[in-house]
Amino acid sequence: MNAHAAFSFAAPDRVIVVGAGVAGLSMALRLAPRPVTLITASPLGLGTATGWAQGGIAAATGADDCPALHAADTLAAGAGLTQPDVAGRVAAAGPGLVDWLVGLGAPFDRDGTGALALGLEAAHSRRRIVRAGGDSTGRLVLETLVRAVAATPSIDVVVAQARSLMRDAHGAVAGIVCERGGTHLRLPARAVVLATGGLGALYASTTNPRGAVGGGLALAARAGARLRDMEFVQFHPTAIAVGADPMPLATEALRGEGARLVDEHGAAIMAGIAGGDLAPRDVVARAIFQAQARGARVFLDCRGTLGNRMATRFPTVAGLCATAGLDPSREAIPVRPAAHYHMGGVMVDASGASTVPGLFACGEVASTGLHGANRLASNSLLEAMAYAPWIAEAVEALPQPGLAQAEPERMRTEPEWSVIRPLMETRVGVVRDAAGLTEAVERLAPLARAGCDAALVGLAVATSALSRQESRGAHWRSDHPDQAPVRHTQTDLAEIRALSDTPAFV
């Protein structure tokens, strides 16, 4: 691996991958031996949400499980918007992807017989969560992939900020413009794959790294790509509420092992709700939100046997609690919902191709049709790895693009985080209504027009949420609590601009 960008800028068959989480690293490895330039805003292993993933990888590897059951659970969680063919295809790929990681040296947890130790998470009908280091799966998988990339000579790594996409005379993406140390690099390529993660850090309460502000979504939108289902933001119900930003996460697997959600009096938060503490994430997040709106404090109660073995079974959570001065064996953990995962994104087909020729998307930045309105727990790492070889195959069939032409420099402004993050939190959060969404559109639109990419992405979420006049999955409208006929929302830069000029379009 060459981490110093001493590569040929004119390599005709080079593919550029933007992002170095599980999606970007898997993508670069699957493209080998084709030359790849991996663009990352932070050194490898840093600044990515993958490293923070506690739960694991959903894969039907148990004797009582099969991909069809996994696909059925995915469809049920997706609240009508998951595409059955996509769910079936990704679930079928799961066991082989786990084997691929094992072959790369991933240190997955094993039981006494040597078989994979499988965990249970909400809305799964079987134990199928493959984990490593208890609740350190993301970090250990990331380290495994980083080592593999370092050993692959066809991959160059450039630490830089992606600024815009280059296109040829026919409109196909033909490279990228990056900025490093104040210098702009123009890198031509056969194709560009966005693997830039999500947008959770647009919210004041988030479990995501601060760089997760939808940069790849803005790149794609400004290049003319269509976006789909942007309104669906998943709020993890059990972020640890100790004043940290980003918020540390208490993995859902804790509830799979018996932890309960209670208020300050010990009353069960999920009493009388289908699925109880293991209901889908959107259901649990709303129940906690509504309890807090009534003035209750909400806790994750791990006291007793689970708390006593926290240090060995859930070392990451135990460490986070210790840092906050909490002893989960003796006291319940204060929790609240926080922006965690974005189900919408760049609309792609079965090969991960966007609506712009030469532009692909992989991982959280993409809308593949897998997650629908509500992602099933631990399907995210699975999806990113599943699409990487399919994209690599599609890239092989691409025609060579024409001469790459850089877009004219545009006005760019820095985000006003003191405006954007509280606005997204209170107006485009767990529970939404027309008045709040309209306010968000009115306040984000001028920032987006002034060249703020973060505001543009937030505006895309708000306009899509305003247009969806129903409650479905992670999108809950207090003024439209019922479901309407199933449909996807699609938008692009021109439509976002048009809608934001007339905010009261409901």
C-alpha positions, -999 to +999 in steps of 0.1 A: +000+000+000+012+035-008+000+060+017+018+090+002-001+094-031+030+087-053+008+071-079+001+077-116-025+104-119-032+091-154-038+054-147-066+047-172-082+018-154-080+032-118-111+032-097-115+057-069-132+047-037-142+075-013-143+064+023-124+039+045-150+021+067-161-014+061-177-004+028-147+014+013-121-011+025-142-041+013-147-023-020-109-017-025-101-053-017-128-067-040-115-045-069-079-060-066-058-064-086-073-034-105-055-002-094-075+016-067-071+049-050-088+050-016-097+086-006-101+090+032-106+121+053-087+105+082-058+080+084-069+044+080-087+030+110-098+064+123-129+086+119-152+059+107-185+046+122-174+010+115-150+011+143-178+020+167-202-008+157-208-029+188-235-054+177-220-075+149-228-089+115-261-106+109-257-139+090-277-171+090-250-194+102-268-213+130-281-248+127-317-235+133-314-207+109-314-201+071-311-171+047-348-172+040-356-166+077-331-138+078-347-122+047-381-125+063-370-107+094-354-080+072-387-076+053-407-073+085-385-047+100-385-026+068-422-018+072-432-024+036-403-006+018-377-034+018-373-050-016-378-088-013-353-097-040-326-075-023-333-089+011-330-125-002-298-118-021-280-101+007-291-126+033-279-154+011-245-138+009-241-135+047-225-169+056-200-166+027-190-131+038-184-143+074-161-170+059-144-143+038-136-123+070-125-155+088-101-161+059-087-125+064-081-133+100-112-117+117-111-130+154-148-138+158-160-151+192-164-189+195-184-211+218-171-241+237-173-263+206-154-239+184-185-228+165-193-191+160-209-176+192-242-160+180-260-132+197-296-121+196-308-086+187-342-069+184-365-081+156-344-112+148-362-145+151-329-164+156-295-160+172-275-149+142-253-120+152-217-129+146-195-109+170-159-103+178-145-092+212-180-093+228-192-059+217-160-048+197-170-063+164-167-031+144-133-023+157-119-058+151-134-062+117-120-027+107-086-037+119-088-069+099-097-050+067-070-024+073-044-051+075-056-067+043-056-034+025-020-027+037-010-060+022-025-052-012-001-035-035-028-024-060-044+000-034-031+035-029-044+055+001-047+093-001-057+113+030-077+142+016-112+157+014-133+149-016-146+181-031-164+174-064-168+148-091-153+151-126-173+141-156-166+136-193-183+153-222-212+128-220-219+133-183-203+101-170-183+104-138-146+102-148-127+111-116-127+133-086-113+165-072-098+163-037-082+188-014-052+181+007-032+207+025-048+235+005-039+219-028-065+205-052-058+171-067-076+161-099-077+123-102-092+108-133-106+073-131-127+046-148-153+050-120-159+065-085-174+045-057-189+065-028-185+047+006-187+078+028-211+066+055-242+084+069-254+117+082-261+111+119-238+139+130-262+165+115-282+158+147-273+172+182-278+137+197-259+111+177-238+080+181-219+088+149-184+104+144-185+141+139-175+137+103-207+117+094-226+147+079-236+133+045-207+145+025-211+117-001-248+124-004-239+161-013-213+150-038-238+127-055-266+152-055-245+180-069-235+156-097-272+150-106-277+116-089-311+107-076-316+102-039-342+078-024-361+077+009-340+104+025-365+109+054-357+075+070-332+082+098-329+055+124-326+066+160-309+041+183-330+039+214-302+033+239-275+059+235-259+065+269-271+099+282-241+112+301-235+145+282-209+132+257-209+143+220-210+119+201-230+098+225-216+064+236-238+035+226-253+007+248-256-021+222-290-036+215-274-070+223-277-061+260-315-064+257-310-096+239-292-109+270-320-097+294-315-060+301-348-040+305-358-005+298-373+011+330-382+046+343-368+061+375-394+042+395-385+008+379-417+006+358-412-011+324-411+013+295-421-013+270-449-028+290-479-036+268-460-030+235-456-059+211-421-073+212-414-056+245-377-047+250-368-065+218-393-046+196-379-030+164-357+000+170-382+026+158-409+013+182-384+013+212-371+048+203-406+063+201-416+047+234-385+062+251-391+096+234-427+096+245-418+086+281-393+115+282-418+139+268-440+130+298-411+140+321-398+105+328-362+095+330-354+063+311-327+037+321-313+004+307-313-019+337-285-044+335-281-050+372-276-085+386-260-113+366-257-094+333-241-064+350-216-087+369-204-102+336-204-069+316-166-066+316-162-099+298-193-101+276-197-064+268-162-048+274-169-018+252-200-008+271-184-016+304-155+008+295-179+035+283-198+032+316-166+033+336-155+065+318-188+081+328-185+069+364-213+043+361-212+008+375-238-012+355-238-040+381-251-016+407-269+012+389-291+014+358-277+032+327-294+065+316-303+063+279-321+082+252-326+079+214-299+093+192-294+095+154-277+063+145-281+051+109-296+065+076-317+041+056-320+064+027-292+075+003-280+075-032-304+054-052-286+024-067-295-007-087-285-043-081-250-036-091-246-006-068-248+018-098-263+053-093-284+071-119-252+089-131-230+067-153-197+058-137-209+067-101-215+038-076-224+038-039-218+012-012-227+010+024-247+035+044-245+063+017-264+040-006-301+032-009-301-004-021-336-014-011-324-036+018-333-015+049-366+000+038-382+022+064-363+007+094-330-012+093-328-046+109-301-046+136-266-057+123-276-057+087-254-027+079-219-043+079-235-072+060-249-050+033-217-030+028-196-062+023-223-079+001-224-051-025-186-047-028-181-077-051-212-069-071-200-034-077-165-047-087-181-069-113-201-040-127-170-018-129-153-044-151-181-040-177-179-002-178-166+015-210-136+037-207-149+073-199-138+103-220-115+130-209-123+141-173-135+176-169-135+193-135-166+212-125-162+250-121-154+260-086-185+268-067-192+289-036-186+268-005-195+278+031-188+261+064-217+247+083-234+267+111-235+238+135-252+259+162-281+262+139-282+229+119-277+203+147-304+216+171-328+222+142-324+187+129-328+173+164-360+192+173-377+195+139-366+164+120-362+140+148-379+110+163-414+125+160-422+150+133-450+173+121-457+197+093-450+228+113-416+216+125-405+203+091-416+235+074-395+255+098-365+232+091-369+237+054-372+275+057-341+278+078-319+252+060-327+264+025-307+297+026-277+279+041-278+253+013-281+280-013-251+297+002-230+266-005-233+246+027-233+208+019-244+198+054-275+221+051-282+207+017-283+171+030-304+182+060-327+200+035-331+168+015-341+149+046-366+176+057-382+180+023-386+143+019-401+140+054-425+168+047-437+151+015-443+117+032-476+124+049-478+091+068-460+073+096-439+043+085-409+027+102-384+053+115-404+082+100-432+091+124-455+120+117-476+130+148-500+148+124-503+118+101-501+087+124-516+062+099-499+046+069-506+056+033-501+033+003-466+020+000-442+042-020-406+053-021-396+090-022-371+101-048-355+135-052-326+152-068-309+186-065-334+204-088-364+190-069-349+199-035-343+234-046-378+237-061-395+224-029-374+245-006-385+277-025-421+268-017-418+252+018-455+250+025-460+224-002-481+201+020 
